[in-house]
Amino acid sequence: MDKNITLVNFDQKIKFKDKTKLIKYLKKIDTEIWPKFLISFKKNYKYSYNQKFINKYKKFKDINIIGMGGSCLGAKAIYNFLTNKIKKKLVFFDNLNLKNKSKKKVLNIIISKSGNTLETASNFSAIYHKTNKNIFITEKTNNYLQNLAEKLKSEVIEHKNFIGGRFSVLSEVGMLPSQLMGLDESKFKQYNNLIIKKNFLQQLTHNVLSTFNFIKKGKFNSIILNYDPNSEDLFKWYQQLVSESLGKKSKGILPIISSMPKDNHSVLQLYLDGFKSNFFTLFIVKDSNTLKFNKQALGSNFKFLKNKRAFDILNAQRVATENIFKNKKIPFRSFFIKKRDEETLGKLFCFFTLEVILLSNLLKINPLDQPAVEQVKNETFKILKY
């Protein structure tokens, strides 16, 4: 894909005319700016805050991010992928908080597009402390968080109403926390550079059309073999992106995250020799700082590990898995990340988001809504209020 990301595509024969058609569609949505959330992927996007606002809060070393789904997943992916560059401690309340209590002198960032998310409101009420500072990110409507912010005399940052949670990582929702982590938000904005690169467009459309062919053949399980622990939350972000955008009208893809090499000793047998409705994404990040082995404790049986690191084992297992997949004709693609920085992560956010948008076009579904989820939310409120 570029000098810092090597992508080995699915080994599928794709017609040139199909790629050309998709690229034309991509250029069309770029020109018409549809979906509108793509504005936030561009370099000239205007945030609902300024640098003065960031300077006001950058002194905080402890930050809580309180939100559900896309309100939290993007920032969490950034924090863990780039943890080696971040000197602050962030805690993410992205599930119902059952035990954690409030701490003093912490900055809370409370995020909900609607402003009425049940778990977000509950979590904030559980950890609230009068000594904390609070920033609310929500729509400019008469909602619970907006009203609560006024009551607490807290700052409110507008969550643009045309940006859904799972598409919000490069908007205020992901970039405000990133700047408070001390990261350079401008380096995440790679859309402008990528959309004009022929190689990027060719690889993107090849992967989209390959995935579409898998779906037509009844392969619905997209299994991510992740060899990088710091990318676990990146793929949880990806999991929501794919599931909520494409899972409609009895269609969609089920993204399954498999932590390697742990899962070599549990589910790899199934992947290699079980049912054939899977296709795979292998993902690894080059890391020369992983643990080095003590040669005195290796013994003669493992002397080949002398001067090697944990990364060498991970990478050998990845290559071995690819070789066996090739032999068994199991469909896979492979990402090898050579540099862990904002620019690389921004490119991955862009690639996966555009992949979903193009797939939604081929599947003829609206990627922007999630009507079935709203049914569960409404039913939950009904039960609690009864």
N, C-alpha and C positions, 0 to 999 in steps of 0.2 A: 504493500500500500504506500509506504514511503520509507525513508532511511531508518526510522525508529519503530516501525510496525511492519513485520513481514506476515503477510496473509497468504496462506496456501488455500486456494479455492476448492470447493466441492468438485470432484472429478466427474463433471457432467457435461455432455455435449449440448450447447445452447446455440440456437439459431441467431445469427448476426442481426437479422431484421427484428427479432424480439427485443434484443438489447437496444437497438436504435430507437424502437418505439418507446421503451421505458425511459431512455435518456431524454427524448423529446418531451415526455410527460413531466419529467423532473425539471427541465428547463422552463416548462410552462408554469408549474406551481411556484418556481423561484421568481418568475416575472410577476405573477399575479399575487404572490405572497399568500398562498393557501397551502396548508392551513395557516391561519394568522399567527399561531404561536411561533412559527419559524422566524418571525421578526426578532425574537429574543436570542436566536442563534447567531445573529449578525452583529458585526462590530459596532454599528451605529445605534444599537438599541439603547434607549433612554430609560434608566432606572428611576424608581420612585424615591430615590434618596441620592445624596451626593457625597463627595469625599469628606466634607466637613462632618457629616453624620457618622461616617466610619471612624474618623479621628476621635469623636466623642466617646466611642465605646471600645476602641481597640486596646485599652488598658486592661480589660478583663481577661484573666487567665483561665477562668472556669466558666464554661458556657453550657447551658442546657438547650437542646433543640427538642421542641415538643410538637409532634405532628404525626399524622398517620399516612401511610402509603407514600405517594409522590411528594407530600409536604416534608418528608424526612429522608426518604431513600437516596435522593440525589446528593444531599449534603453529607450523608453518612458514607456513601460510596467515595466521595472526594476525600473525606477525612481519613479513611482507612487505606485508600490507594496511595495517598501522598503523606502518610503519617510520618515518614522520615524527614519531611520538610516543616512539620508543624510542631510548635513548642507549647501549645495550649492544650488544655484538657477539655474535651467535649463529651457530654453524656447525651445519648439519644433516647427519648421516650417515644418509641414507635410501636409500642404495644400497650395493653392496659397495665398501668403501673400498680403492682400489688404490695410492694414493700418499701421502695425508696422514699426517704423523708426529705424535707427541705434542708438546704444548706444556706448559710449566710453569705452575702456579698457575691452572689452569682448573677450572671446575665442570662435571663430566660428569653429565648426566641420562640414565640408561640405561633404556629402556622396552620391555617385552615382557609382554603379558598372560600368556602361557603360561610365560614365563621360559626358554624353550628355543629361541628363534628363532635359526637358524643365522647369518644375516648380522649380527644385532645382537651376538651373542657374538664373532664374528670381528672386527667393527669395533672393539669395545671393547678387545679384546686387542691390536689394532694401534696404538691411540692411547694406551693406558694409560701413565701416568707416576705414580710413587709420590708426587710432590708435589701431585697433583690431589686434589680432593675429589669424591666420587661419591655420587649419589643414585640408587637403583634403584626403579623403579615396576613392580611385578609382583604376581601373585596370591600369596596365602598358602598355597603348596603346596611340596612338596619338589621344587623345580625348580633349574635350573642357576644362574640369576641370584640366587635367594634364598640358595643355598649360597655363591656367590661373594661376595655382600655380607657374609655372616657372616665369611668368611675375611679380607676386606679391612677388616672392622670399619666398614662403611659404613652409611648410613641406608637404610632400606627403607620405601617408601610403598606401601600396599596398592592394587593395581588390582582394583577390585570384579569378582568373577567373573561378574556379570550384565551387565556393560558390555563389549560387543565393541569392538575397536579402531576401526572406522570410525564408531562411535557415541559415541566417548569424548572428543570435543573439548571438551565442557563439564564433564567430570569432572576428576579429578586430572591426567590425561594432558595436557590442554590448558591447564588453569587454573593449575597449579603453575608451568609455564614462563612463562605470561602475567604472573603476579604478580611473578616474578623479573625480567621485562622492565620492571616498573614500571607495569603496566596495572591497571585496576580490574576485577577479575573479576566483581563484582556487576552491572556494566553489561552484561555479555554475557548475563545471564539474563533473556531477554525472553519466554519461553514463557508465563508467567502473564499478562502484559499482552496478548499476541497472541491467546490462545485464547478470549478473551471479546469480541474485536472482530469485528463483523459483516462489515465490509469485508475484513478479512484472511481470514476463513473463506470468503467468497464468491470472492475471487481465488484462494485456494489450491485450492478444489474445482474452479473453472473450469479451472485449468491442469492439474490431475490428470486430469479427465475428457477434456480436449482431447488430452492425451498418450495416454490409453488408446484414444481413437478413432484416433489416428495408428497405434498399434501394430496395431489390428484391420485397418487398411487397408494393412499391410505397410510402414509407415514406422518403421524401427528406429534410424535414425541421428540422435542428438540432438547437433547441432553448435553449439558455443558460440563466437560471434564476440566475442572479448574485446578491447575497446579500452582496457584499463587494465593496463599491465605489472605493477603491484603486486597484481593479482588473479589472476595466472597460477596461483599455488599454491592459491588458494581453489578454483579449478576442477579442480585435480589432486585436492584433497580430495573435491570433488563427483564427480569421475570414479570414484574408488574406491567412494564411497557408493552410486552408482547401479549400477555394474557388479557388485560383489560381492553387493549386496542383491537385485537383480532378475534376474541372469543365471543362471537355473536352469530345468530341465525344458524345454529348447529355447525358452525365452522370454527377454525382457530388452530392454534398450536399450543401444546403443553410444554413449557420450558421447565426442565428438571436440572437442578444444580447438584453436581456430584463432586465432592471434595477428594482430590487425589493427593497422595497415593493411598489414603485410607480406604477409599472405595474399591481399590484393587482387590482388597481382601474381603469384600462383601458382595457387591453387585456386578463386578466386571464379568463374572461367569455368565450372568444373564445378558449383559450387553453383547458378549461375543457369541453366545450359543443359544440365546433364547428367542423370543418372538422378534419379528423383523419390521416393526413399525417405528423404529428409531432412526434419527440422523444426529450427528455429533458435531460439537464445536470443542476443540482442544485449545486451551489458553494457558500461556505461561509468560512470566516476566523475568527477564535476565536479572539475576541478583548475585553479585560477587561477595556480598556481606553475610551470607548464610553461614551457619556453623561449620567449622573445619574439624575433621575427625582426629582424635588422638591416636597416633600410630601404635603406641604402646598397648592400647586396649583392643586393637583390631585382630591380632593373631594372624596366623598364616592363611586361614581360610578367606580372610577379607583384606589381605595385604594390597589388593588392587585399589583399595580406597585411599591409600596413602597420598597425601597432598590434594585430595579432592574435598569438595564441600557438599553440603546437603543439596544445593542447587544442581550439582552434577548428577545426583541420583534422580531428582525430579525430572530433569531434562532427558536422561537416558530412558526413564519409564515412559515419558511422552513419545519419544521417537519409537520405542519398542511397540507401543500401542498403535501408533500410526502404521507401522510395518504390518502388524497383524490385521488391522482394519483393511489395509490394501489387499492382503492375501485372501481375506474373507469377503472382499467386495462390500464392505460396510461403509456407507457414505459418511464422510467427515470433511471438515475444514479445520484449519489450524492457525491460531494467532501466536506469533512470537514477538513479545514486546521487549525492545532493547533499551528503552529509557523510560523511567518513571517520573513524569513531570506533568504540568498543567496542559501543555500543548498536546501531548500524547492522549491524555484522558479526554480532552475536548474533541479530538478526532474520533475516539471510540463512541462518545456520546452522539456525535453527528452521524457516524456510520450506522449505528443500531437504530437511531430514530428514523432516518431516511429509509432504511430497510423496511421498517414497519409501515411507513406511509405508502411505499410502493407496493408492498404485499396487500395492504388494504384495498388498493386500487384494483389489483388482479382478482381479489376475492369478492370485490363489489360490496364492501361493507364500509360503514362510517367508523373511522378509528377514534373519533373524538368523544363518544358518549359511553356510558356504562349503565344502561337501563335496568339490568337485572340486579345490580348491586343496590340501587336505590330502593328496590322492593324490600330487601333485607333490612336496610336502615329504617325504613318506615315501619316495618313490622316490629323491630326492636323497640322503637319509641312507643309504639302502641302497647307492648307488653309491660314496659316499665311504668307507663302512666296509668295502667289499669288499676 
